[in-house]
Amino acid sequence: VLQCCRFSREAVSHPVPFDPKNMGGGINSDQQEYFPAITGDGKTFLFTRRIKSTVPGGRSTDQEDFYVSRRDSGDWSRAEPVTEINTAGNEGAPTLSADGQYLFFTACEELYSDEEARKTKGSCDLFIAKKVGDKFTNPRNLEEPVNSGAWESQPSFSSDGRTLYFVRAVKGPDGKKQRDIFVTHIDDLSRWSEPEPLSSVINTPFDELSVFIHPDDQTLYFSSDGHPGLGGQDIFVSRRKPTGEWGEPVNLGYPINTYNDENSLLVSPDGTTGYFASDRVGGYGGLDLYRFELDKSMRPQV
């Protein structure tokens, strides 16, 4: 706690450049938008929107669907639902392969009976869908060893086309549940390796969330409340060492991080722009997606 107090005082005294801009009505609505993903060419932007829905029995509820927007030049097009993936249940936390041909996402076992509900190993699992033409095929569960009886979520697929980072709920040494970042690799026979947690340089006895591996495959962004920060979940960056190990995480600083929870940072392929969700004043309603110019010290070395 004392370390966090010292860090907070120093960070607030030396703010980093931060001027977020709302992504506009093509992306945002009076619903909540969050968890963005982007292709390697920076032209396809996919995100989660929370919308009103009616579940079997006529009960009204909120549920998550995917929407996609495209940009050839200038502004983003008005986002359209990804109808071949969306169901009456929740689809969330997407990641796209660099070429946009594969979509990884999270789906959870629904509390109500519904033929569209996706079956999981327990709690929430990771799913994959391949694009054929301009539509994604029917998603399938990634199965074991990626998924388990635990909560798996928030995937991020590397531009190497073989490495998947994600978050899993595990029991820590003290028996308490914590969420850690794991990594798995796919071989030439499409077999996933046994997921391994990242080292204690990244994972702590607290929660690590919202992992994002930049397309340079050398820069890792994530959220944590276990490293020195301003309070709650802060966003950090770690760079890969020549040995392949991850370097000591660096807090992105104030006012990107505040005393509230910050997470779900996405960084553009060229490394100059950060995207994130916020319910700050002046938006379209609820959480909106924003972009900002990322300080050079926090950019990937592309």
Stockholm file with secondary structure:
# STOCKHOLM 1.0

chainA/1-302         VLQCCRFSREAVSHPVPFDPKNMGGGINSDQQEYFPAITGDGKTFLFTRRIKSTVPGGRSTDQEDFYVSRRDSGDWSRAEPVTEINTAGNEGAPTLSADGQYLFFTACEELYSDEEARKTKGSCDLFIAKKVGDKFTNPRNLEEPVNSGAWESQPSFSSDGRTLYFVRAVKGPDGKKQRDIFVTHIDDLSRWSEPEPLSSVINTPFDELSVFIHPDDQTLYFSSDGHPGLGGQDIFVSRRKPTGEWGEPVNLGYPINTYNDENSLLVSPDGTTGYFASDRVGGYGGLDLYRFELDKSMRPQV
#=GR chainA/1-302 SS CHHHHHHHHHHHHSCCCCCCEECCTTTCCSSEEEEEEECTTSCEEEEEEEEEEEETTTEEEEEEEEEEEECSSSSCCCCEECTTTCCSSCEEEEEECTTSCEEEEEEECCSSCCTTCCCCSSSEEEEEEEEETTEECCCEECCTTTCCSSCEEEEEECTTSSEEEEEEEEECTTSCEEEEEEEEEBCTTSCBCCCEECCTTTCCSSCEEEEEECTTSSEEEEEESSSSCSSSSEEEEEEBCTTSCBCCCEECCTTTSCSSCCCCCEECTTSSEEEEEECCTTSSSSSEEEEEECCGGGSCCC
#=GC SS_cons         CHHHHHHHHHHHHSCCCCCCEECCTTTCCSSEEEEEEECTTSCEEEEEEEEEEEETTTEEEEEEEEEEEECSSSSCCCCEECTTTCCSSCEEEEEECTTSCEEEEEEECCSSCCTTCCCCSSSEEEEEEEEETTEECCCEECCTTTCCSSCEEEEEECTTSSEEEEEEEEECTTSCEEEEEEEEEBCTTSCBCCCEECCTTTCCSSCEEEEEECTTSSEEEEEESSSSCSSSSEEEEEEBCTTSCBCCCEECCTTTSCSSCCCCCEECTTSSEEEEEECCTTSSSSSEEEEEECCGGGSCCC
//
